[in-house]
């Protein structure tokens, strides 16, 4: 039976979080605090407020690479298994929550679409370098960092149209798109030693899921602007059904179950921002409101339809907070070079009963950014090269698990022995931006 569940998961698939919003969609944006950067006139502004691209007078492209390295605290000498997640008794050990270093491509393309109507087309694609997507849910019992362990590797497409009303006002409408994955498997599974072989069939469907993006920008003059943007929530769902039977002597052991999970969830985001150039300095400030009210646990849920497979039970209690994320960035221009720095604070959005049966970790974080840009000309084409760095510093949180197992039986919970959640995440972005 364990083999059947594993096989079902392997073929079900999933997609994970919007890495451009977790870190930054481009090196220019990262350096100034992971927010729009009008001073660089970079197409990566599409990620935050496509209406800001109304200044474009010719096609532009922005190519960026992002590298992310985790340095989270290890959890040492704690309970790593009990009778709920294994067939053995309590076992102590270590848990390393750090993912391997990951890399991503981020491409942004914007150009005048219908010039006579002052309309522009903006396209953004972000994707992991070595894959299109990866399937991973929050572990049912093991402590898991929600954003760092489950919410990064994902391909996502953003398309929007921007209309310039006049030299002051512009607005945009578009959407970001991801994919839901649905699967059905049927098995006749046979034990080793049976004269016949196991057999089955599988059906997989991928369907798009999308979220609305609306933005508006007002340009006071060539050196000052304000913007508003609305990005609706986006859920990525995995649903797979498995049915069949196993002949066992003269008896037949049937099973029919469904596995579901909200693998990826993007909260609804409302943003306001302002930028201003003063002599050789440029500053940008913004405030984001993240609405997490539609969040559902990304733990795998097993529902018994019929047969011998027993349904799963989630012992974790979660509540969510709608949060404000303030951002600030400053840039200095010296000749053809630009130096930037920024900061933003992100409070916890997911609150779990970590000292009891909970295991989804989300922490307050302080995010510090630095950036450098250089303007060049290649074959008379305006070109800029940029690099950005972000340090995400998580606030420490002590976790001391109570006695008894997650279901209340005698024993010890996974994570018993106590640990401190926290650590750092380092990310670097490299970009090239030019007119085509």
C-alpha positions in Angstrom: 0.0 0.0 0.0 2.9 2.4 0.8 4.2 1.8 -2.7 0.8 2.7 -4.3 0.7 6.0 -2.4 4.2 6.9 -3.4 3.6 6.1 -7.0 0.5 8.2 -7.0 2.4 11.2 -5.7 5.2 10.8 -8.2 2.8 11.1 -11.1 0.6 13.8 -9.6 2.9 16.8 -10.1 2.7 20.3 -8.6 4.0 23.9 -9.0 5.4 26.1 -6.3 5.7 29.8 -5.4 6.4 33.0 -7.2 10.1 33.5 -6.7 10.0 37.0 -8.1 7.8 38.1 -5.3 9.7 36.2 -2.6 13.0 37.9 -3.6 12.9 40.2 -6.6 12.1 39.8 -10.3 15.3 41.5 -11.4 18.7 42.8 -10.2 17.6 46.5 -10.5 14.6 45.8 -8.2 16.5 43.8 -5.7 19.1 46.5 -5.1 16.5 49.1 -4.3 14.5 47.0 -1.8 12.6 44.6 -4.0 10.2 47.2 -5.5 9.7 49.1 -8.7 12.7 51.0 -10.0 11.7 53.7 -12.5 15.1 55.3 -12.5 16.4 52.3 -14.5 13.3 52.0 -16.8 13.5 48.2 -16.5 10.8 45.9 -17.8 10.9 44.0 -14.6 8.6 46.7 -13.1 5.9 44.6 -14.8 6.0 42.4 -11.7 4.9 45.1 -9.4 2.8 47.6 -11.5 2.7 47.2 -15.3 1.3 50.7 -15.6 4.7 52.0 -14.9 5.9 50.7 -18.3 3.9 53.4 -20.1 7.1 55.4 -20.7 8.3 52.8 -23.3 9.0 54.2 -26.8 10.7 51.1 -28.2 10.8 47.3 -27.4 12.9 46.5 -24.3 14.0 43.2 -22.8 15.4 42.4 -19.3 17.2 39.1 -18.7 17.9 38.2 -15.1 19.3 35.2 -13.2 18.7 34.6 -9.5 20.7 32.4 -7.1 19.3 31.5 -3.7 21.3 29.9 -0.8 19.7 28.9 2.5 21.5 29.1 5.9 18.7 28.1 8.3 19.3 26.7 11.7 19.6 22.9 12.0 17.4 21.1 14.4 19.6 18.8 16.5 18.9 15.9 18.9 15.1 16.0 18.5 12.5 13.3 17.9 12.5 12.6 14.1 10.1 9.7 14.0 7.4 8.1 16.1 4.6 5.6 15.4 2.6 8.1 13.4 5.2 8.6 10.6 6.9 5.2 10.7 6.6 1.6 11.7 9.2 2.0 14.4 9.4 3.4 17.9 10.6 6.9 18.9 14.0 7.8 17.3 16.1 10.9 18.0 18.2 12.6 15.3 18.8 15.8 13.4 16.8 17.7 10.7 18.6 20.0 8.2 15.9 22.3 6.7 18.3 23.8 4.2 17.5 23.2 0.5 20.3 22.9 -2.0 21.3 26.2 -3.7 18.8 27.0 -6.4 18.9 29.1 -9.6 16.2 30.8 -11.7 15.8 32.6 -15.0 13.6 35.7 -15.1 12.8 37.3 -18.5 10.7 40.5 -18.9 9.7 41.8 -22.3 7.7 45.1 -23.0 7.0 47.0 -26.2 4.5 49.3 -27.8 1.6 47.2 -29.0 -0.8 49.6 -30.7 1.0 53.0 -30.9 -2.0 55.0 -32.1 -3.9 54.0 -29.0 -0.9 54.3 -26.6 -1.1 50.6 -25.7 1.8 48.5 -24.5 2.3 44.8 -24.0 4.2 43.4 -21.0 5.3 39.8 -20.7 7.2 38.2 -17.8 8.3 34.6 -17.3 10.1 33.2 -14.3 11.3 29.5 -14.1 13.9 27.4 -12.2 17.0 26.7 -14.3 17.0 22.9 -14.2 13.2 22.2 -14.2 9.8 23.6 -14.9 8.2 22.6 -11.5 8.8 20.4 -8.5 6.3 18.6 -6.3 6.6 19.1 -2.6 4.0 19.5 0.2 4.5 20.6 3.8 5.5 17.5 5.7 2.6 16.1 7.9 4.8 16.0 11.1 8.3 17.2 10.4 9.0 21.0 11.1 9.0 22.7 7.7 9.7 26.3 6.7 6.7 27.2 4.6 8.4 29.7 2.2 11.9 28.3 2.1 11.1 24.6 1.9 8.0 24.4 -0.2 7.3 27.8 -1.9 10.1 28.5 -4.4 10.5 26.3 -7.5 7.8 27.2 -9.9 7.2 28.5 -13.5 4.8 31.4 -13.8 3.7 33.6 -16.7 2.5 37.2 -16.4 0.9 39.1 -19.3 -0.6 42.6 -19.1 -1.7 45.5 -21.3 -0.9 49.0 -20.4 -2.8 52.1 -21.7 -1.4 55.6 -21.5 -4.3 58.0 -21.0 -2.1 61.1 -21.2 1.4 62.2 -20.2 0.4 61.9 -16.5 -1.9 58.9 -16.2 -1.7 55.2 -17.2 -3.4 52.0 -16.2 -3.0 48.3 -16.9 -5.0 45.1 -16.9 -3.5 41.6 -17.0 -3.1 38.2 -15.3 -0.6 35.8 -13.9 -1.0 32.2 -14.8 0.0 28.9 -13.2 -1.2 25.4 -13.6 -3.3 22.9 -11.6 -2.5 19.2 -12.0 -5.1 16.4 -11.9 -4.5 12.7 -12.1 -6.2 9.4 -12.1 -4.5 6.0 -11.6 -5.9 2.5 -11.7 -3.9 -0.5 -10.4 -4.0 -4.2 -10.1 -1.1 -4.7 -7.8 0.3 -8.1 -7.1 2.7 -9.3 -4.4 6.2 -10.8 -5.2 5.8 -14.5 -5.9 2.5 -14.1 -7.7 2.4 -15.8 -11.1 1.0 -12.7 -12.7 2.4 -9.1 -12.9 1.1 -5.8 -11.6 -0.7 -3.6 -14.2 -2.5 -0.3 -14.4 -3.2 2.9 -16.3 -2.8 6.6 -15.6 -4.5 9.8 -16.8 -3.0 13.2 -16.1 -4.5 16.6 -16.9 -2.9 20.1 -16.5 -5.3 23.0 -16.3 -4.4 26.7 -16.0 -5.2 28.8 -12.9 -4.9 32.6 -13.1 -5.1 35.8 -11.0 -6.1 39.3 -12.1 -3.6 42.1 -12.1 -4.7 45.7 -12.2 -2.4 48.8 -11.7 -2.4 52.5 -12.3 0.4 55.1 -12.3 0.4 58.8 -12.1 3.5 60.8 -13.3 3.8 64.2 -11.6 6.7 65.0 -13.9 9.7 63.1 -15.4 11.3 62.7 -12.0 8.3 61.8 -9.7 5.5 59.2 -9.8 3.0 57.3 -7.7 1.5 53.9 -8.4 -1.3 51.5 -7.2 -1.5 47.8 -8.0 -3.9 44.9 -7.2 -2.8 41.3 -7.6 -5.5 38.8 -6.8 -4.8 35.5 -4.9 -3.7 32.5 -6.8 -4.0 28.9 -5.7 -2.3 25.9 -7.3 -4.1 22.7 -6.6 -3.1 19.0 -6.9 -5.8 16.4 -7.1 -5.2 12.7 -7.9 -7.4 9.7 -7.5 -6.1 6.1 -7.2 -8.3 3.0 -7.3 -7.7 -0.7 -7.7 -7.2 -4.0 -5.9 -4.7 -6.5 -4.8 -5.5 -10.2 -5.1 -4.4 -12.0 -1.9 -5.0 -15.7 -2.2 -8.7 -16.2 -2.7 -9.4 -12.7 -1.3 -9.3 -9.3 -3.0 -8.1 -6.2 -1.1 -9.7 -3.1 -2.7 -8.6 0.5 -2.4 -10.0 3.8 -3.7 -8.7 7.1 -2.3 -8.1 10.7 -3.4 -5.1 12.8 -2.6 -5.5 16.6 -2.6 -3.2 19.6 -1.6 -3.0 23.3 -2.1 0.6 23.1 -3.1 1.0 26.8 -3.8 -0.8 29.8 -2.5 -0.2 33.5 -3.4 -2.0 35.9 -1.2 -3.9 38.9 -2.5 -1.6 41.9 -2.6 -2.5 45.6 -2.7 0.4 48.0 -3.2 0.9 51.8 -3.1 4.2 53.3 -3.9 6.1 56.5 -4.8 9.4 57.4 -6.4 11.3 60.7 -6.6 14.5 61.8 -8.2 16.4 64.6 -6.4 19.6 65.7 -8.1 21.8 62.6 -8.2 19.6 60.7 -5.7 16.5 58.6 -6.3 14.3 57.2 -3.6 11.5 54.7 -3.7 9.0 53.8 -1.0 6.0 51.4 -1.1 3.6 49.7 1.2 2.1 46.2 0.4 -0.9 44.7 2.1 -1.0 40.9 1.9 -4.4 39.3 2.4 -3.9 35.7 3.6 -7.6 35.0 4.5 -7.9 32.5 1.7 -4.9 30.4 2.7 -5.4 26.6 3.1 -2.8 24.2 4.5 -0.5 22.7 1.8 -0.3 19.4 3.7 -1.3 16.4 1.7 -4.9 15.2 2.4 -5.9 11.6 1.9 -9.7 11.0 1.5 -11.0 7.4 1.6 -13.6 6.8 -1.1 -13.9 3.1 -0.4 -11.6 0.1 0.3 -9.0 -0.4 3.0 -7.0 2.9 2.8 -7.7 5.1 5.9 -8.1 8.8 5.5 -5.5 11.2 6.8 -5.9 13.7 9.7 -4.3 17.1 10.2 -3.4 17.7 13.9 -2.1 21.2 13.2 -4.0 24.3 14.1 -3.2 27.3 11.9 -4.4 30.9 11.8 -3.4 33.6 9.4 -2.6 37.3 9.7 -3.1 39.8 7.0 0.1 41.8 7.0 1.7 45.1 5.9 5.1 45.0 4.2 6.8 48.4 4.1 9.7 48.9 1.7 12.3 51.6 1.2 15.1 52.1 -1.3 17.7 54.7 -2.2 19.9 55.0 -5.3 22.9 57.3 -6.1 24.0 58.1 -9.6 27.7 58.8 -10.3 28.4 59.1 -14.0 27.3 55.9 -15.7 27.2 54.0 -12.4 24.4 53.6 -9.9 24.7 52.4 -6.3 21.6 51.3 -4.4 20.4 50.0 -1.1 17.1 49.1 0.5 15.2 47.4 3.3 11.8 45.8 3.9 10.2 44.1 6.8 7.9 41.1 6.5 5.9 40.0 9.6 4.6 36.4 10.1 1.5 35.6 8.1 1.1 31.9 9.1 0.8 31.2 12.8 1.0 27.5 13.8 0.7 25.8 17.2 4.4 24.9 16.9 4.7 24.0 20.6 2.0 21.4 20.2 1.1 19.5 17.0 2.0 22.3 14.5 5.0 22.1 12.2 4.5 24.9 9.6 7.2 27.6 10.3 6.8 31.2 9.2 8.9 33.9 10.9 9.3 37.7 11.0 12.1 38.7 8.6 14.3 41.7 8.0 15.5 42.1 4.4 18.5 44.1 3.5 19.5 44.8 -0.1 22.4 46.2 -2.1 22.8 46.8 -5.9 25.1 48.2 -8.6 24.3 49.1 -12.2 26.5 50.3 -15.1 25.2 51.9 -18.3 26.9 50.9 -21.5 26.5 51.2 -25.3 27.1 48.1 -27.5 26.9 48.8 -31.3 25.0 52.0 -30.4 22.4 50.0 -28.4 21.8 51.4 -24.9 22.6 48.6 -22.4 22.8 48.3 -18.7 24.4 45.6 -16.5 23.3 45.1 -12.9 23.8 43.0 -9.8 21.7 42.8 -6.7 22.2 41.1 -3.3 19.6 40.4 -0.6 20.1 39.2 3.0 17.0 37.8 4.6 17.5 37.7 8.4 14.8 35.7 10.2 14.0 36.5 13.8 14.7 33.6 16.2 11.7 31.6 17.5 12.2 29.0 20.3 10.0 25.9 19.9 9.5 23.5 22.9 7.2 20.6 22.0 4.8 19.3 24.6 4.7 15.7 25.6 2.6 13.0 24.0 2.3 12.4 20.2 0.4 14.6 17.8 -2.8 12.6 18.2 -2.7 12.7 22.0 -1.4 9.1 22.5 1.5 8.4 24.8 4.8 9.1 23.2 6.7 12.1 21.9 5.9 14.5 19.1 8.2 15.0 16.1 10.5 17.8 17.1 10.3 17.0 20.8 13.5 18.0 22.6 13.2 21.6 21.5 14.9 23.7 18.7 15.3 27.3 17.6 13.8 28.3 14.3 15.6 31.1 12.4 18.6 31.8 10.2 19.4 33.5 7.0 18.8 33.3 3.3 21.2 34.8 0.8 20.2 35.7 -2.8 22.0 37.3 -5.7 20.6 38.5 -9.0 22.4 39.4 -12.2 20.7 41.3 -15.0 21.1 42.8 -18.4 18.6 45.3 -19.8 18.5 46.8 -23.3 16.5 48.3 -26.1 16.0 46.0 -29.0 
